[in-house]
Amino acid sequence: MKLESKLPEVGITIFTIMSKLAADTGAVNLSQGFPDFDVDPRLIELVNAHMTAGRNQYAPMQGVESLRHGLAAKTEKLYGAVVDPDTQITVTSGATEALYSAITALVHPGQEVMVIEPAFDSYVPAILLNQGIPVFSRLTWPDYRIDWDQVLDMTGPQTRAVIINSPHNPTGTVLDSQDIEALKLLVARNDLFIISDEVYEHIIFDDLAHHSMLRYPELAERSMVISSFGKTYHTTGWKIGYCIAPPQLTKEFQKVHQFLTFASNTPIQYAYADILQKPELYLELGSFYQRKRDLFLELVAPSRFKPLPCRGTYFIMLDYSEITSEPDTDFARRMTRQYGVAAIPPSVFYHDGTDNRVLRFCFAKKDQTLKEAAAKLCKI
Ligand SMILES: Cc1ncc(COP(=O)(O)O)c(C=O)c1O
């Protein structure tokens, strides 16, 4: 039998490769984006309590009611947007599922989707599996801003959607009010949808505001806004996310979601609904990670790495051009084996392998881990 791959270019993700190399070599793993500290024990107790109380069967397709109501209240409080929990919110199995469902619901064969690179690695395979055509614009270097003139030039009636991600993985940049004005102009010129990946919405620094699409009615009316509990509650392994969109878009989104996963983990949804009642947990997340960013910056200051600005997410880019001119994929591997620190080479986030001689480091780690990693980086 001849097996024709639907994704011939796709291999094992760099996250799996680098995490395995870190494990095999005993290196400090600052590559994949997950915390090495534990979940709030209250959340574990809540999941246990809901399991013990018998909430173990299928959740409703769109998510448990109390969680959707909690999300609607939070959205109104944070972004001033009134969303109907019954017709505008869908709970998913991680943001990854939400992204796939959004792209599948919107993109017809042959339609273009604007992807701004470097881009999270699930976007393009999802577009390709739907026979859409990814069209790439590159963030400017070295300040990693969206080149709106280029985006405007490259979009037109053929463009079905643009994928926006702020705070941005892997660069740590965030949208500002000028970006929002440019985005308004883009949608005024082109009748396109916005898929807005806001999984790091609470991890934003230096008193900056998160410009959610939900704040702006003319953007929200054509947006599928996606977020993830995994980033907010240090529970990346629990894989619960959600999508907020206008009713018409939610209807199409749910047509895909109900046949992709149907519903997501029931007791965990109930536990998140309970913990949402403690807003301080997500409101303090920015300062929690800002302290880790600043600690890491201080620790690597004596090294030959040059940090790029990081205004959100738990990733920071370090420029290594003073150390070597090796390609980032080679240097990432050598650094892991020889110096004992694993990081992600960002060239993998570009379709053409753009390589600016920087590496992405995850600082969602215990202070001790960051100290250990930085001591090794200072020896390079
Ligand atoms: C930008 C971005 N979007 C989506 C995801 C996926 O989130 P989840 O783990 O909830 O599927 C991640 C996870 O790293 C991410 O960094």
The ligand as a Gaussian input file, in Angstrom:
#p B3LYP/6-31G(d) Opt

LIG

0 1
 C        1.371000      30.329000      21.532000
 C        0.800000      29.040000      22.001000
 N       -0.422000      28.682000      21.571000
 C       -0.995000      27.526000      21.969000
 C       -0.343000      26.667000      22.833000
 C       -1.001000      25.371000      23.192000
 O       -1.662000      25.417000      24.407000
 P       -2.269000      24.088000      25.073000
 O       -1.174000      23.423000      25.821000
 O       -3.378000      24.568000      25.947000
 O       -2.771000      23.218000      23.964000
 C        0.923000      26.989000      23.296000
 C        1.638000      26.059000      24.177000
 O        2.841000      26.111000      24.317000
 C        1.512000      28.214000      22.877000
 O        2.727000      28.581000      23.292000

